Amino acid sequence: MQASEHLIEIRDLSFRRGDRVIFDGADFDIPRGRITAIMGPSGTGKTTLLKIIGGQVKPDAGQVYVEGQDICSMNRDELFAFRRNLGMMFQSSALFTDLSVYENVAFPMRVHTNLSEELIRDLVMMKLNAVGLRGARDLAPSQLSGGMARRVALARAIALDPDLIMYDEPFTGQDPIAMGVLVGLIKELNSALNITSLLVSHDIHETVSIADQIFVIADGKVIGAGTPEELRAAPTPMVRQFMHGEPDGPVPFHYPADDIEFDVLGEAG
């Protein structure tokens, strides 16, 4: 691929939290106009990667470029302008509890644009209609089901027609119907709006069904990258264990501990 085909380019990324290594020289190329998933065992830095790309967290070393812009060197004003073209769907939906559904979706339009209220209303109605919730515009977040809240969060994420949308665990805690709706919406919106989607998820089946490319990360490195089909057939034991949900493998089920006899029966004398 030529560099112009990558919306995001990350090189030699290193990041620590105290003594714990999150990334240790990791590289990522996120293709433009595709759905890319970041997967891996819990605690491997998937959400941290989204925060680094969004400029919320600065890495200890490495380069992070989005549309050729060096995120790590941006000041506060530059980051604010950059986020105008970035949509984010948070794991908890993160809706403003004191604002209605309508006002939640209108919020980024009011912050980042000088559009008239009449035009904002038309745009909000279009975004809510795209996620099937135009009729819920006057409801409060507390009146929404979990699936509806995720869809409102998605409408807010696409409010400014961004080139990049990042999803942090969009399927967590959803019933099968809500999950199916979200999977379909993410795929349809990515195609209809010609955007780039970056998705963090533990849900193998749903993610594999829509992702064009998957990165599997563990131990601070990218241990697998490719299409879903390529990763399902990967020879790497950790990648195979994760993609097939196998309980036994490089990632142990049990946290390190003494033999159970010592805890249950006491040390033999």
C-alpha positions as semicolon CSV with decimal commas, in nm:
position;residue;x (nm);y (nm);z (nm)
1;M;0,000;0,000;0,000
2;Q;0,108;0,354;-0,065
3;A;0,117;0,590;0,232
4;S;-0,176;0,789;0,087
5;E;-0,400;0,484;0,133
6;H;-0,350;0,490;0,510
7;L;-0,554;0,733;0,713
8;I;-0,353;0,650;1,026
9;E;0,014;0,557;1,043
10;I;0,175;0,463;1,375
11;R;0,543;0,379;1,403
12;D;0,748;0,237;1,691
13;L;0,480;0,321;1,950
14;S;0,594;0,288;2,311
15;F;0,388;0,361;2,621
16;R;0,408;0,264;2,986
17;R;0,188;0,303;3,291
18;G;0,435;0,299;3,576
19;D;0,637;-0,020;3,541
20;R;0,380;-0,182;3,316
21;V;0,459;-0,186;2,943
22;I;0,148;-0,121;2,730
23;F;0,317;-0,076;2,391
24;D;0,674;-0,165;2,307
25;G;0,762;-0,058;1,953
26;A;0,422;-0,135;1,793
27;D;0,337;-0,038;1,432
28;F;-0,010;0,012;1,282
29;D;-0,133;0,114;0,935
30;I;-0,506;0,187;0,929
31;P;-0,639;0,188;0,570
32;R;-0,865;0,466;0,453
33;G;-1,233;0,390;0,402
34;R;-1,225;0,048;0,570
35;I;-1,331;-0,105;0,902
36;T;-1,027;-0,198;1,109
37;A;-1,056;-0,382;1,440
38;I;-0,810;-0,383;1,730
39;M;-0,843;-0,702;1,933
40;G;-0,655;-0,892;2,199
41;P;-0,673;-1,012;2,560
42;S;-0,800;-0,776;2,831
43;G;-0,554;-0,515;2,952
44;T;-0,340;-0,507;2,638
45;G;-0,396;-0,136;2,562
46;K;-0,674;-0,137;2,304
47;T;-0,864;0,156;2,454
48;T;-0,533;0,329;2,529
49;L;-0,454;0,315;2,157
50;L;-0,778;0,502;2,079
51;K;-0,685;0,766;2,338
52;I;-0,341;0,806;2,183
53;I;-0,488;0,851;1,834
54;G;-0,736;1,105;1,972
55;G;-0,463;1,299;2,145
56;Q;-0,595;1,234;2,497
57;V;-0,278;1,047;2,591
58;K;0,076;1,109;2,468
59;P;0,303;0,810;2,407
60;D;0,649;0,784;2,557
61;A;0,799;0,739;2,212
62;G;0,698;0,685;1,850
63;Q;0,509;0,868;1,579
64;V;0,132;0,894;1,535
65;Y;0,003;1,045;1,212
66;V;-0,361;1,094;1,114
67;E;-0,415;1,235;0,764
68;G;-0,046;1,324;0,771
69;Q;-0,084;1,531;1,088
70;D;0,154;1,461;1,376
71;I;-0,084;1,412;1,669
72;C;0,191;1,403;1,932
73;S;0,316;1,754;1,848
74;M;-0,024;1,927;1,847
75;N;-0,110;2,195;2,101
76;R;-0,451;2,234;2,264
77;D;-0,603;2,448;1,986
78;E;-0,470;2,219;1,713
79;L;-0,614;1,915;1,889
80;F;-0,952;2,086;1,920
81;A;-0,955;2,155;1,544
82;F;-0,838;1,800;1,468
83;R;-1,120;1,646;1,674
84;R;-1,370;1,832;1,455
85;N;-1,308;1,555;1,203
86;L;-1,311;1,269;1,454
87;G;-1,615;1,083;1,584
88;M;-1,597;0,877;1,903
89;M;-1,846;0,624;2,034
90;F;-1,757;0,555;2,396
91;Q;-1,798;0,218;2,567
92;S;-2,051;0,364;2,813
93;S;-2,221;0,576;2,541
94;A;-2,129;0,883;2,756
95;L;-2,446;1,073;2,678
96;F;-2,506;1,399;2,864
97;T;-2,767;1,295;3,120
98;D;-2,920;1,644;3,153
99;L;-2,971;1,683;2,778
100;S;-3,236;1,524;2,557
101;V;-3,152;1,290;2,272
102;Y;-3,187;1,582;2,032
103;E;-2,957;1,807;2,235
104;N;-2,695;1,532;2,268
105;V;-2,667;1,497;1,892
106;A;-2,679;1,874;1,836
107;F;-2,402;1,937;2,091
108;P;-2,096;1,883;1,863
109;M;-2,259;2,091;1,590
110;R;-2,295;2,383;1,828
111;V;-1,941;2,349;1,961
112;H;-1,759;2,309;1,630
113;T;-1,973;2,504;1,379
114;N;-2,160;2,831;1,334
115;L;-2,462;2,670;1,172
116;S;-2,807;2,818;1,225
117;E;-3,047;2,641;1,461
118;E;-3,273;2,565;1,165
119;L;-2,994;2,384;0,982
120;I;-2,881;2,209;1,300
121;R;-3,236;2,080;1,347
122;D;-3,243;1,936;0,995
123;L;-2,905;1,768;1,044
124;V;-2,998;1,623;1,384
125;M;-3,316;1,476;1,237
126;M;-3,113;1,319;0,954
127;K;-2,859;1,165;1,194
128;L;-3,129;1,029;1,426
129;N;-3,320;0,892;1,128
130;A;-3,005;0,712;1,013
131;V;-2,995;0,519;1,342
132;G;-3,372;0,470;1,357
133;L;-3,440;0,704;1,651
134;R;-3,592;1,018;1,500
135;G;-3,905;0,953;1,706
136;A;-3,700;0,945;2,028
137;R;-3,559;1,296;1,990
138;D;-3,734;1,437;2,298
139;L;-3,648;1,151;2,534
140;A;-3,393;1,180;2,814
141;P;-3,099;0,934;2,826
142;S;-3,256;0,777;3,136
143;Q;-3,557;0,677;2,925
144;L;-3,346;0,485;2,673
145;S;-3,261;0,117;2,669
146;G;-2,895;0,023;2,645
147;G;-2,922;-0,046;2,274
148;M;-3,100;0,284;2,208
149;A;-2,835;0,475;2,405
150;R;-2,563;0,321;2,187
151;R;-2,749;0,427;1,875
152;V;-2,785;0,784;2,002
153;A;-2,412;0,782;2,078
154;L;-2,354;0,666;1,721
155;A;-2,572;0,947;1,584
156;R;-2,366;1,195;1,786
157;A;-2,042;1,039;1,658
158;I;-2,146;1,099;1,296
159;A;-2,297;1,443;1,365
160;L;-2,013;1,630;1,192
161;D;-1,961;1,378;0,910
162;P;-1,610;1,290;1,029
163;D;-1,354;1,104;0,819
164;L;-1,271;0,880;1,116
165;I;-1,498;0,716;1,373
166;M;-1,355;0,521;1,667
167;Y;-1,569;0,268;1,855
168;D;-1,471;0,151;2,204
169;E;-1,638;-0,185;2,279
170;P;-1,963;-0,098;2,098
171;F;-2,122;-0,440;2,150
172;T;-2,059;-0,486;2,524
173;G;-2,373;-0,559;2,727
174;Q;-2,607;-0,558;2,427
175;D;-2,886;-0,808;2,375
176;P;-2,873;-1,004;2,045
177;I;-3,122;-0,776;1,870
178;A;-2,946;-0,453;1,972
179;M;-2,611;-0,605;1,885
180;G;-2,733;-0,705;1,541
181;V;-2,866;-0,354;1,480
182;L;-2,534;-0,197;1,581
183;V;-2,331;-0,434;1,366
184;G;-2,547;-0,348;1,066
185;L;-2,535;0,025;1,134
186;I;-2,156;0,036;1,167
187;K;-2,114;-0,146;0,837
188;E;-2,380;0,053;0,651
189;L;-2,261;0,393;0,777
190;N;-1,900;0,315;0,693
191;S;-2,001;0,236;0,337
192;A;-2,262;0,509;0,291
193;L;-2,049;0,790;0,437
194;N;-1,719;0,661;0,294
195;I;-1,551;0,693;0,633
196;T;-1,277;0,504;0,814
197;S;-1,383;0,304;1,119
198;L;-1,151;0,189;1,397
199;L;-1,317;-0,057;1,633
200;V;-1,202;-0,203;1,964
201;S;-1,394;-0,512;2,069
202;H;-1,379;-0,849;2,246
203;D;-1,675;-0,983;2,050
204;I;-1,509;-1,210;1,796
205;H;-1,816;-1,318;1,596
206;E;-1,963;-0,970;1,546
207;T;-1,628;-0,803;1,478
208;V;-1,516;-1,064;1,227
209;S;-1,845;-1,025;1,040
210;I;-1,777;-0,658;0,952
211;A;-1,401;-0,597;0,984
212;D;-1,189;-0,567;0,671
213;Q;-0,867;-0,585;0,872
214;I;-0,783;-0,694;1,227
215;F;-0,483;-0,626;1,449
216;V;-0,431;-0,857;1,746
217;I;-0,212;-0,706;2,017
218;A;-0,051;-0,864;2,323
219;D;0,258;-0,805;2,535
220;G;0,307;-0,459;2,388
221;K;0,333;-0,583;2,030
222;V;0,120;-0,654;1,726
223;I;0,120;-1,034;1,722
224;G;-0,115;-1,073;1,427
225;A;-0,251;-0,861;1,145
226;G;-0,459;-0,939;0,840
227;T;-0,807;-1,019;0,719
228;P;-1,039;-1,222;0,945
229;E;-0,977;-1,526;0,729
230;E;-0,600;-1,489;0,756
231;L;-0,610;-1,457;1,133
232;R;-0,842;-1,755;1,179
233;A;-0,576;-1,963;1,002
234;A;-0,280;-1,796;1,174
235;P;-0,012;-2,037;1,302
236;T;0,076;-1,817;1,602
237;P;-0,058;-1,997;1,915
238;M;-0,176;-1,681;2,095
239;V;-0,355;-1,547;1,787
240;R;-0,519;-1,885;1,727
241;Q;-0,626;-1,912;2,092
242;F;-0,784;-1,567;2,087
243;M;-0,957;-1,597;1,748
244;H;-1,107;-1,936;1,836
245;G;-1,180;-1,862;2,204
246;E;-0,978;-2,156;2,330
247;P;-0,947;-2,175;2,713
248;D;-0,605;-2,340;2,707
249;G;-0,303;-2,181;2,544
250;P;-0,044;-1,905;2,590
251;V;-0,298;-1,692;2,779
252;P;-0,370;-1,890;3,098
253;F;-0,716;-1,918;3,252
254;H;-0,582;-1,910;3,611
255;Y;-0,403;-1,613;3,764
256;P;-0,067;-1,729;3,906
257;A;-0,116;-1,888;4,251
258;D;0,010;-2,166;4,475
259;D;-0,135;-2,513;4,435
260;I;-0,497;-2,523;4,553
261;E;-0,406;-2,780;4,819
262;F;-0,213;-2,515;5,008
263;D;-0,511;-2,276;5,014
264;V;-0,778;-2,537;5,090
265;L;-0,599;-2,783;5,312
266;G;-0,307;-2,581;5,437
267;E;0,059;-2,656;5,378
268;A;0,135;-3,022;5,424
269;G;0,360;-3,095;5,720
